Amino acid sequence: MTHLCLLGHAPSIHLQRWALAMHERGFRVSVLSAEAHDIPGVPVTVLPPAGPLGWFGRIPAVRRRVAELAPDIVHGHYVTSYGLLAAACRRRPLVLTAWGSDLLVSPRERRLVRWLTGRVLRRADLITADSRDVLDAIAAYRPRARLAEIFWGADTTRFVPLPPGQRDAGFQVASLRAWEPNYRIDRIVDAVAELHATGPVTLHLFGGGSGEDALRAQVHALGLDDAVVWHGRVDAQALPQLLARCHVSVSVPASDATSVALLESMACGLPVVVSDLAANRQWVTEAGGFVVPASDDAGLARALGALRASQARGAGMGTHNRALVQERASSAAQMDRMAALYRGLLAA
């Protein structure tokens, strides 16, 4: 049985799904993480505190643990942290997965991080990312590894559309992103306030994060207490049903790779309104929603208003989005591809 060692953030639902997907496909999977989290059928080793040296301080412990496990494949998720640890183990084959900001933000802000990113990438045998712009950023470092576009994808068996007649009354707007500055939930609240002044609208805020207090104060100051539902973090079983009852999903981050929340919204047959990022343009066209420039707050409100004015138009966009995700971004198909890439590495 092929032993796959994943280095990544165990509390992340994305890493959990990856580990479980490979476990289901016949791999023996181990996880090394700086934080604990149970993953059924997958042992998780919690790394010691980083100390004053940060991630570098964890390298000796990671090397010892990986030597004990003796995996066939080492795979680091997030290049500038767990990817660094994976590369430091000096085991082959080495796989890295970029998550977005580790290539699009951090290396562009600090020269040392850019140099380190290049060193880590050039040790890999396979590097994956979930959008073309991230793969382009990786290619600029001239790694010798094969590059592959692998999407986290959406579970199209759970995220499914509801017939229009079964959706909630009024105009229901879903926001699935974390309540952190990058995701600009405050802009969505402002747009909903503008719509609220002229007709019915309800904003469903899923996620949670450090910006909760500021967002609650903003909602109250705008008189939207009765127009916002604070779902916070909901379990994996409840989310598909709650999302499918909405009429549109909004995601306007300042920086992002392909968003799982976006794909799950599209799988539910929703039209989408997104910020003008390369990763979003890769998925969203006029047939499926609206792409709004980052600085165009009025444009965000107009896009939502257009969908409220013609829910039939939104339903057509949602049908297009569902078909697109089924064709290109089923999580099961993507994990099948990844399993085949792992096995191809070992065969080579």
C-alpha positions in Angstrom: 0.0 0.0 0.0 1.4 3.4 -1.0 2.2 5.6 2.0 1.4 9.2 1.5 2.6 11.8 4.1 0.8 15.1 3.9 2.2 18.1 5.7 -0.5 20.7 6.1 -3.0 22.5 8.4 -5.1 19.6 9.8 -8.0 21.9 10.9 -8.5 23.0 7.3 -11.5 21.3 5.7 -9.5 21.3 2.4 -6.7 19.3 3.8 -9.1 17.0 5.6 -11.0 16.3 2.3 -7.7 15.7 0.5 -6.5 13.2 3.1 -9.8 11.4 3.2 -10.1 11.3 -0.6 -6.7 9.5 -0.8 -7.5 7.2 2.1 -10.7 6.2 0.1 -8.5 5.6 -3.0 -6.4 3.0 -1.2 -3.5 5.1 0.0 -2.1 4.8 3.5 -2.2 8.5 4.6 -0.4 10.3 7.5 -0.6 14.0 8.3 1.9 16.2 10.0 0.4 19.5 11.3 1.2 22.4 13.6 -2.3 22.1 15.0 -4.3 19.0 16.1 -7.5 17.8 14.4 -9.0 14.4 14.1 -9.3 12.9 10.6 -11.1 9.6 10.5 -8.8 6.8 9.6 -5.8 9.1 9.2 -3.2 9.5 12.0 -2.2 13.1 12.7 1.1 14.0 14.2 1.2 17.4 15.9 4.5 19.3 15.4 6.2 21.0 18.3 5.9 24.8 18.7 7.9 26.8 16.2 9.9 28.9 18.7 11.9 32.0 17.8 13.0 30.5 14.4 9.5 30.1 13.1 8.9 27.3 10.6 12.7 26.7 10.4 12.6 25.7 14.0 10.3 22.8 13.2 12.6 21.2 10.6 14.5 18.8 12.9 11.3 17.4 14.4 9.8 17.0 10.9 12.8 15.2 9.6 12.8 12.8 12.5 9.1 12.0 12.2 9.2 11.6 8.4 12.2 9.3 8.7 10.2 7.2 11.2 7.2 7.0 8.9 9.3 6.3 5.8 6.5 7.3 3.4 6.6 6.7 -0.3 5.5 10.3 -1.2 5.9 13.5 0.8 3.4 16.3 -0.1 3.5 19.8 1.4 0.4 22.0 1.3 1.1 25.7 1.2 4.5 26.4 -0.3 6.0 28.9 2.2 5.3 27.0 5.4 4.5 23.3 5.1 6.1 23.2 1.7 9.3 24.4 3.3 9.1 21.6 5.8 8.4 19.0 3.2 11.3 20.1 1.0 13.6 20.1 4.1 13.0 16.3 4.5 15.0 15.6 1.4 12.8 12.7 0.4 11.7 11.9 -3.2 9.3 12.2 -4.8 8.3 15.5 -3.3 4.9 17.1 -4.2 3.9 20.6 -3.4 0.5 22.3 -3.6 0.2 26.1 -3.7 -2.9 27.5 -2.1 -2.9 31.0 -3.6 -1.5 33.7 -1.3 1.7 31.7 -0.8 2.5 32.5 -4.5 0.4 35.6 -5.3 1.0 37.7 -2.1 3.8 36.8 0.3 6.7 36.4 -2.2 5.8 39.7 -3.8 5.9 41.6 -0.5 9.3 40.3 0.8 12.5 39.6 -1.1 13.6 36.9 1.3 10.3 35.0 1.0 10.6 35.2 -2.8 14.1 33.7 -2.7 12.9 31.0 -0.3 9.9 30.2 -2.4 12.1 29.6 -5.4 14.4 27.3 -3.4 11.4 25.2 -2.2 9.7 25.0 -5.6 12.9 23.8 -7.3 13.2 20.8 -5.1 9.8 19.4 -6.1 9.0 16.6 -8.5 5.3 17.7 -9.0 3.6 21.0 -8.1 -0.1 21.5 -8.2 -2.3 24.6 -8.0 -6.0 25.3 -8.6 -5.9 28.3 -11.0 -3.9 29.2 -14.1 -2.6 32.5 -12.6 -1.0 30.6 -9.7 0.6 28.1 -12.1 2.0 31.0 -14.1 3.5 32.5 -10.9 5.0 29.1 -10.1 6.4 28.8 -13.7 8.2 32.1 -13.3 10.5 30.4 -10.7 11.6 27.9 -13.4 11.1 24.7 -11.3 12.1 21.4 -12.9 8.9 19.8 -11.6 5.8 19.0 -13.6 3.0 21.5 -13.1 -0.6 20.3 -12.8 -3.9 22.2 -12.4 -5.8 20.3 -9.7 -9.0 21.8 -8.3 -10.2 21.2 -4.8 -13.5 20.9 -6.6 -17.1 20.6 -5.4 -19.0 17.5 -4.3 -21.6 17.5 -7.0 -23.5 14.8 -5.2 -24.2 16.9 -2.2 -24.2 20.4 -3.6 -27.2 20.2 -5.9 -29.8 22.7 -7.1 -33.3 23.0 -5.7 -36.2 23.7 -8.0 -36.8 27.5 -8.1 -40.2 27.0 -6.4 -38.5 25.4 -3.3 -36.1 28.3 -2.7 -36.9 30.8 0.1 -39.2 33.7 -0.7 -37.8 37.2 -1.4 -34.2 37.6 -2.5 -31.6 35.6 -0.6 -27.9 36.5 -1.0 -25.2 34.0 0.2 -21.7 35.0 1.3 -19.6 31.9 2.1 -16.2 33.6 2.7 -14.4 34.1 6.0 -15.0 37.3 7.9 -11.4 38.5 7.3 -10.2 41.7 5.6 -9.2 40.0 2.3 -12.7 38.8 1.7 -14.3 42.3 2.0 -17.5 41.2 3.6 -18.1 44.9 4.5 -18.5 45.7 0.8 -21.1 43.1 0.5 -23.0 44.5 3.5 -22.9 48.0 2.0 -24.3 46.6 -1.3 -27.1 44.8 0.5 -27.9 48.0 2.4 -28.4 49.8 -0.9 -30.7 47.0 -2.1 -32.5 47.0 1.1 -33.6 50.6 0.6 -35.5 49.7 -2.5 -36.9 46.2 -1.9 -36.6 42.8 -0.1 -33.2 41.2 0.4 -31.7 38.9 3.0 -28.0 38.4 3.4 -26.8 35.0 4.7 -23.3 35.3 6.2 -21.6 31.9 6.5 -18.0 31.5 7.7 -16.8 33.4 10.7 -13.6 35.2 11.6 -11.8 38.1 13.3 -14.0 40.7 11.7 -17.2 39.6 13.3 -17.5 42.5 15.8 -16.9 45.1 13.2 -19.4 43.5 10.8 -22.1 43.3 13.5 -21.6 47.0 14.3 -21.8 47.9 10.6 -25.0 45.8 10.1 -26.6 47.5 13.1 -25.5 51.0 12.0 -27.1 50.4 8.6 -30.4 49.2 10.0 -29.9 45.7 8.6 -30.5 43.7 11.7 -33.6 42.1 10.3 -32.0 41.6 6.9 -28.9 39.6 7.9 -28.8 36.0 9.0 -25.6 35.1 10.9 -25.0 31.4 10.2 -21.3 31.4 11.0 -19.6 28.1 10.6 -22.0 25.3 9.7 -21.3 21.6 9.4 -20.7 19.9 6.1 -24.2 18.3 6.1 -26.2 21.5 6.6 -24.3 23.8 4.2 -25.5 22.4 0.9 -29.2 22.6 1.9 -28.8 26.1 3.2 -26.9 27.3 0.2 -29.3 25.8 -2.4 -32.2 27.8 -0.9 -30.5 31.1 -1.8 -30.8 33.0 -5.1 -27.2 34.2 -5.6 -23.7 33.8 -4.1 -21.3 36.7 -3.7 -17.5 36.4 -3.4 -15.4 39.6 -3.8 -12.0 39.0 -2.2 -9.0 41.2 -3.0 -6.8 38.2 -3.7 -7.7 34.6 -4.4 -7.1 31.4 -6.3 -10.0 29.2 -7.4 -12.5 29.3 -4.5 -14.1 26.1 -3.3 -17.0 28.3 -2.1 -17.4 29.6 -5.6 -17.5 26.1 -7.1 -19.9 24.9 -4.4 -22.2 27.8 -5.1 -22.1 27.1 -8.9 -22.8 23.4 -8.2 -26.0 24.4 -6.3 -27.1 26.1 -9.5 -26.7 29.7 -8.3 -25.7 32.7 -10.3 -22.6 34.3 -8.8 -21.2 37.8 -8.4 -17.4 37.9 -8.0 -14.5 40.3 -7.9 -12.4 40.8 -11.0 -9.6 38.4 -10.4 -7.9 36.0 -12.8 -9.0 33.0 -10.9 -12.7 34.2 -10.9 -12.6 35.0 -14.6 -11.5 31.5 -15.2 -14.9 30.3 -14.1 -17.4 33.2 -14.4 -18.6 34.5 -17.7 -21.7 36.5 -18.6 -23.5 33.2 -18.9 -23.0 32.5 -15.2 -23.0 35.8 -13.3 -21.2 39.1 -13.0 -17.5 40.0 -12.6 -17.2 43.3 -10.7 -14.0 45.5 -10.6 -12.5 45.5 -7.1 -13.1 49.3 -6.6 -16.7 49.4 -8.1 -18.9 49.2 -5.0 -21.8 50.6 -7.0 -21.3 47.9 -9.6 -21.7 45.2 -6.9 -25.0 46.6 -5.9 -26.1 47.0 -9.5 -25.2 43.3 -10.2 -27.3 42.1 -7.2 -30.1 44.4 -8.2 -30.2 43.0 -11.7 -30.5 39.5 -10.4 -33.2 40.5 -8.0 -35.1 42.2 -10.8 -35.0 39.0 -13.0 -34.8 35.8 -11.0 -35.5 33.9 -14.3 -32.3 35.3 -15.7 -30.5 34.2 -12.5 -31.9 30.7 -12.8 -30.6 30.4 -16.3 -27.1 31.5 -15.1 -27.3 28.9 -12.4 -28.1 26.1 -14.8 -25.0 27.1 -16.8 -22.9 27.1 -13.7 -24.1 23.7 -12.6 -23.2 22.1 -15.9 -19.8 23.8 -15.9 -18.8 22.4 -12.5 -20.1 19.0 -13.3 -17.9 19.0 -16.4 -14.7 20.5 -15.0 -14.7 20.6 -11.2 -16.2 17.6 -9.6 -14.1 16.9 -6.5 -14.3 13.1 -7.1 -12.9 13.4 -10.6 -10.1 15.8 -9.4 -9.0 13.5 -6.7 -9.0 10.6 -9.1 -6.6 12.7 -11.3 -4.4 13.4 -8.3 -4.3 9.7 -7.3 -3.1 8.9 -10.8 -0.4 11.6 -10.6 0.9 10.1 -7.3 1.1 6.7 -8.8 2.7 8.0 -12.0 5.4 9.6 -9.9 6.2 6.3 -8.2 6.1 4.4 -11.5 8.6 6.9 -13.0 
